Amino acid sequence: MGAGTSGRLGVMDAAECPPTFGISLDLVQAVIAGGMKAILCSVEGAEDDVRAAPEDLKSRGFTGKDILVGISASGRTPYVLAGLRFARSLGAPVVGLTCNEDTEMAPLTDVCITV
């Protein structure tokens, strides 16, 4: 799950999983703020829509048995943080990927990777 460029990178990685690892298309799913339109062009304000993140996850059938990876270069993108909170509320394992240490993302994750 991500927004903007972080979301687009997540989409590209998710798209490579089925051919690379021989898994089904629905095993690794990309969730990007603003939906499919945001893959090709900016959807202004989508990264701040905290109500959309849980709805986007629900629409994909996300449950506590799934794992959510949230990607945010800043570590504080509202859409991503809302998704992490929703996943945690279901008891799902949560991973964060960010470029900054000690962000708002870190305490919401089970594992937070800083690059």
N, C-alpha and C positions, 0 to 999 in steps of 0.2 A: 504494500500500500504506500502510495506516495503522491506528491503533487508536483506539477511543473516538470523540470528536467529530471528530478529524482524519480518521479512517477514514470516518466518515459523510459528511464534506464531499467526500472523494475519490469515494465512491459516487455522490453527487449529480452531481459534475462528469463522471464517466464516463458516467452515464446520459444526459447532455445531448449527448454527442459525436455519436452516430449521427444524431439529427434535425437538429442544428445544422450538421454538416459533411458529411452524406450518406455516412457510412462504415458498414461492417458492424458488427454488434453485438459481434463478437469482437475487433475491432481495439484498442479501449480497454477494458480489463477492470479492475474494482475488486476489490481484495483487502483485506478488513478482518479484524482479529484477532477471533476468536470466530465467524466465518462470518456467514451471513445473519441469524441471530438477533440479532447485535450491532447490526444496523441500527436495530432498534426498541427494544432495551433493553440495558442494560449486561451484559456477560459478564465478571464479576469475574475478574481474573487473566489474562485472554487477552492483555493487553498485555505480560505478562512471559514468555509462552511462546515461547522462542527456537527450540524444535524445530518448532513449528507453521508458522512463516514459510516455511522452505524447502519443507515439504510442501505448503503452500497454493499456492506458486508452481509446483511440479512438477505438481500436480493440474490446473493450467491449461495445461500444456504450455510453460511459460516456458523459453526457450533464450537462448543468447548473442547471438542475432539480435534479441532484444527489448530494450526500454528499460524500466527500473524507475524510477518516481517514488515516493520514500518521503516521507510526510508525518508530521511529528512536531512539535508546538508546542514541546516542550522540547528536541528535538534529541537525545534519549537514550532513547527508548522501545525496550526490548529486542526486542520483536517486529519493529519496523521495522528496527532495526540488523541483526538476524539476516537479514532479507530482503535488505538492501543487501549484506551480506557474501556471501550465496549468489549474488546476481546478478553481483557482481564476480568470483566464482570461476569463473563461466561465460564471463567476458569481455564481459558485457553492459554497455552504458552505464548509468550510474546518476546520477539527479538527486535532490537532497534539497530539501525545503521545510520551513522551521522559523521560529520566532519569535525565536530566540536566536543570537547570534554565538558563534563558537569552541566549537561543541558536538562531541560524540562523532560526530555524523553527518558533519560536514564532511570529515574525511579519508577517509571511505568513499565519497565521491561524486566524480563528474567535475565536476559543477556543483552548488553548494549555494546556494540562494536564501534569504535571510533577509528576512522581512517584519516 
